[in-house]
């Protein structure tokens, strides 16, 4: 799923979503809306900044933020989930798995 499709899916199920076109914009959104944001969905394939650095800064800005990583299948094989990450979704993202992880991250399961 594309970023806009993920957004539409989450909004359809009642979630408020801020969309960022890249890691830098995402970090800026988190700073501006820190009280509104409970969970981050981070695509490991972002092009404007290394995703692992974005994840590092996210956890410095808010150590309690829940994060879901989205990545291609080959990138998850044999890889541990980084600290602070509640789960990883493989592309293409299935809606049922997305909703399950978001619910888990928000304590709704």
C-alpha positions as CSV (number, residue, x, y, z in Angstrom):
1,X,0.0,0.0,0.0
2,X,1.1,3.5,-0.7
3,X,1.3,6.1,2.1
4,X,-1.9,7.7,0.9
5,X,-3.7,4.3,0.8
6,X,-2.5,3.6,4.4
7,X,-3.8,7.0,5.5
8,X,-7.2,6.4,3.8
9,X,-7.5,2.9,5.4
10,X,-6.7,4.2,8.9
11,X,-9.1,7.1,8.5
12,X,-11.8,4.7,7.3
13,X,-11.4,2.8,10.6
14,X,-11.6,6.0,12.7
15,X,-8.0,7.0,13.2
16,X,-6.8,10.6,12.9
17,X,-3.7,10.6,10.6
18,X,-0.9,13.1,9.9
19,X,0.9,12.3,6.7
20,X,4.5,13.1,6.1
21,X,6.4,13.0,2.8
22,X,9.7,11.8,4.3
23,X,11.6,11.5,7.5
24,X,12.4,15.1,8.0
25,X,8.8,16.3,7.5
26,X,7.7,13.5,9.9
27,X,10.1,14.6,12.6
28,X,8.8,18.2,12.2
29,X,5.2,17.0,12.4
30,X,6.0,15.1,15.6
31,X,7.5,18.2,17.1
32,X,4.5,20.4,16.1
33,X,1.8,17.9,17.1
34,X,3.6,15.9,19.9
35,X,0.5,15.8,22.1
36,X,-1.7,14.5,19.3
37,X,0.5,11.7,18.0
38,X,0.5,8.4,19.8
39,X,1.9,6.1,17.1
40,X,4.3,6.4,14.1
41,X,4.3,4.3,11.0
42,X,7.8,4.6,9.5
43,X,8.6,3.3,6.0
44,X,12.2,2.0,6.1
45,X,12.5,2.9,2.5
46,X,12.2,6.7,3.0
47,X,14.6,8.5,0.7
48,X,15.3,11.8,2.4
49,X,17.0,10.4,5.5
50,X,18.2,7.1,6.8
51,X,15.2,5.4,8.5
52,X,17.4,4.2,11.4
53,X,18.4,7.8,12.1
54,X,14.8,9.0,11.9
55,X,13.8,6.2,14.3
56,X,16.7,7.3,16.7
57,X,15.5,10.9,16.6
58,X,11.9,9.9,17.1
59,X,12.7,8.0,20.3
60,X,14.8,11.0,21.6
61,X,11.9,13.4,20.9
62,X,9.4,11.0,22.6
63,X,10.8,7.9,24.3
64,X,7.3,6.6,24.8
65,X,6.2,6.9,21.1
66,X,5.0,3.6,19.6
67,X,6.5,2.9,16.2
68,X,5.6,0.4,13.4
69,X,8.1,-0.2,10.7
70,X,7.0,-0.9,7.1
71,X,9.6,-2.5,4.9
72,X,10.0,-4.8,1.9
73,X,10.1,-8.6,2.6
74,X,13.8,-9.1,2.1
75,X,14.7,-6.4,4.7
76,X,12.9,-8.2,7.5
77,X,14.3,-11.7,7.0
78,X,16.5,-12.6,9.9
79,X,16.2,-9.2,11.4
80,X,15.3,-8.3,15.0
81,X,12.8,-5.6,15.7
82,X,14.6,-2.5,17.0
83,X,13.9,-1.4,20.6
84,X,10.8,0.7,20.9
85,X,9.2,-0.8,17.8
86,X,6.0,-2.7,18.3
87,X,6.2,-4.5,15.0
88,X,7.1,-4.7,11.4
89,X,4.9,-4.8,8.4
90,X,6.0,-6.3,5.1
91,X,5.0,-4.7,1.8
92,X,2.5,-5.1,0.5
93,X,0.8,-4.2,3.7
94,X,-2.3,-6.2,4.5
95,X,-5.1,-4.1,6.2
96,X,-5.8,-6.8,8.8
97,X,-2.2,-6.8,9.9
98,X,-2.0,-3.0,9.9
99,X,-5.1,-2.7,12.1
100,X,-3.9,-5.4,14.5
101,X,-0.5,-3.6,15.0
102,X,-2.1,-0.2,15.3
103,X,-4.6,-1.5,17.8
104,X,-1.8,-3.2,19.8
105,X,0.3,0.0,19.8
106,X,-2.7,2.1,21.0
107,X,-3.7,-0.5,23.6
108,X,-7.0,-1.3,21.8
109,X,-6.5,-5.1,21.4
